[in-house]
């Protein structure tokens, strides 16, 4: 399992970093592809509990979010969220009873959840956007990797046995420390960054990443499945790999915008 995870990382990480480095259209394209794959997986999750997430409707919502991110560069604009809600409600009215209120509710939730991937692009629009994207990636990956390795080797106390039996308190604590060390490494190569705010951000990324992982675990647990997909050997699907980043990317974007460069 570890070697599969490592091989997948060695292939996937350079591709993602290349998109981050070039930004613009390549990053938008990667973000859109991740959304498409994420919607397919969230559809699979909810179908296990007899709820529908119409892929076309969810993708239309994600497109609205991505266009808004490109146009306004201000996170989730209220007008975009309202447009997605109205689109979902109109679909329910026009196609009832094919799509129930429960179906529309989970579609709206799924769109906003998977749509958080748009923050990958939004981060690139900040001052020193590449630096913040790199910080996001290395802190999130350091948290995931250290938590996994320490949990497997020395983990004794289960953190959330009902949601994710494999996660341990020892792994979680060391994962946060790994994220802080990754932030320190970014500071070392970008000496203009403020030390204490960035180290605090590293700690928060470690915490948020683990919360994001547990949120997806709750969805999969409810559906009775282990992985959201099978696209990435050793990791599962896109949501299994990016579940942490769905929480850490918005955190980094808003923290940097409000605390560091405000």
ChimeraX attribute file (.defattr): number of C-alpha atoms within 10 A of each C-alpha:
attribute: neighborCount
match mode: 1-to-1
recipient: residues
	/A:1	9
	/A:2	11
	/A:3	10
	/A:4	13
	/A:5	15
	/A:6	15
	/A:7	14
	/A:8	15
	/A:9	18
	/A:10	11
	/A:11	10
	/A:12	12
	/A:13	13
	/A:14	11
	/A:15	13
	/A:16	15
	/A:17	16
	/A:18	12
	/A:19	19
	/A:20	24
	/A:21	17
	/A:22	12
	/A:23	19
	/A:24	14
	/A:25	11
	/A:26	16
	/A:27	21
	/A:28	21
	/A:29	14
	/A:30	19
	/A:31	21
	/A:32	20
	/A:33	12
	/A:34	19
	/A:35	26
	/A:36	20
	/A:37	17
	/A:38	27
	/A:39	27
	/A:40	22
	/A:41	22
	/A:42	26
	/A:43	21
	/A:44	19
	/A:45	24
	/A:46	20
	/A:47	13
	/A:48	14
	/A:49	11
	/A:50	10
	/A:51	19
	/A:52	22
	/A:53	27
	/A:54	17
	/A:55	17
	/A:56	12
	/A:57	18
	/A:58	30
	/A:59	22
	/A:60	15
	/A:61	25
	/A:62	27
	/A:63	20
	/A:64	18
	/A:65	27
	/A:66	27
	/A:67	15
	/A:68	20
	/A:69	23
	/A:70	17
	/A:71	9
	/A:72	12
	/A:73	18
	/A:74	17
	/A:75	20
	/A:76	20
	/A:77	13
	/A:78	9
	/A:79	12
	/A:80	19
	/A:81	18
	/A:82	11
	/A:83	14
	/A:84	24
	/A:85	19
	/A:86	13
	/A:87	17
	/A:88	23
	/A:89	16
	/A:90	13
	/A:91	16
	/A:92	19
	/A:93	13
	/A:94	10
	/A:95	10
	/A:96	11
	/A:97	9
	/A:98	12
	/A:99	19
	/A:100	15
	/A:101	15
	/A:102	13
	/A:103	19
	/A:104	24
	/A:105	17
	/A:106	19
	/A:107	28
	/A:108	22
	/A:109	15
	/A:110	22
	/A:111	27
	/A:112	19
	/A:113	18
	/A:114	24
	/A:115	27
	/A:116	24
	/A:117	26
	/A:118	29
	/A:119	29
	/A:120	28
	/A:121	29
	/A:122	24
	/A:123	29
	/A:124	23
	/A:125	19
	/A:126	18
	/A:127	12
	/A:128	12
	/A:129	20
	/A:130	18
	/A:131	20
	/A:132	22
	/A:133	24
	/A:134	18
	/A:135	24
	/A:136	27
	/A:137	22
	/A:138	20
	/A:139	32
	/A:140	30
	/A:141	24
	/A:142	23
	/A:143	32
	/A:144	24
	/A:145	19
	/A:146	20
	/A:147	28
	/A:148	21
	/A:149	15
	/A:150	19
	/A:151	23
	/A:152	15
	/A:153	11
	/A:154	11
	/A:155	19
	/A:156	14
	/A:157	15
	/A:158	17
	/A:159	17
	/A:160	13
	/A:161	11
	/A:162	11
	/A:163	17
	/A:164	17
	/A:165	11
	/A:166	17
	/A:167	24
	/A:168	23
	/A:169	17
	/A:170	20
	/A:171	28
	/A:172	25
	/A:173	17
	/A:174	23
	/A:175	31
	/A:176	27
	/A:177	21
	/A:178	25
	/A:179	34
	/A:180	24
	/A:181	19
	/A:182	24
	/A:183	26
	/A:184	20
	/A:185	15
	/A:186	20
	/A:187	18
	/A:188	12
	/A:189	10
	/A:190	11
	/A:191	11
	/A:192	8
	/A:193	15
	/A:194	11
	/A:195	14
	/A:196	10
	/A:197	14
	/A:198	23
	/A:199	19
	/A:200	15
	/A:201	24
	/A:202	29
	/A:203	23
	/A:204	19
	/A:205	29
	/A:206	29
	/A:207	22
	/A:208	23
	/A:209	30
	/A:210	23
	/A:211	16
	/A:212	17
	/A:213	22
	/A:214	18
	/A:215	16
	/A:216	22
	/A:217	21
	/A:218	14
	/A:219	16
	/A:220	22
	/A:221	16
	/A:222	14
	/A:223	17
	/A:224	12
	/A:225	14
	/A:226	11
	/A:227	18
	/A:228	25
	/A:229	22
	/A:230	13
	/A:231	13
	/A:232	17
	/A:233	16
	/A:234	17
	/A:235	22
	/A:236	16
	/A:237	20
	/A:238	22
	/A:239	25
	/A:240	22
	/A:241	20
	/A:242	22
	/A:243	25
	/A:244	26
	/A:245	26
	/A:246	24
	/A:247	24
	/A:248	29
	/A:249	27
	/A:250	22
	/A:251	19
	/A:252	24
	/A:253	23
	/A:254	15
	/A:255	18
	/A:256	20
	/A:257	15
	/A:258	10
	/A:259	11
	/A:260	12
	/A:261	10
	/A:262	7
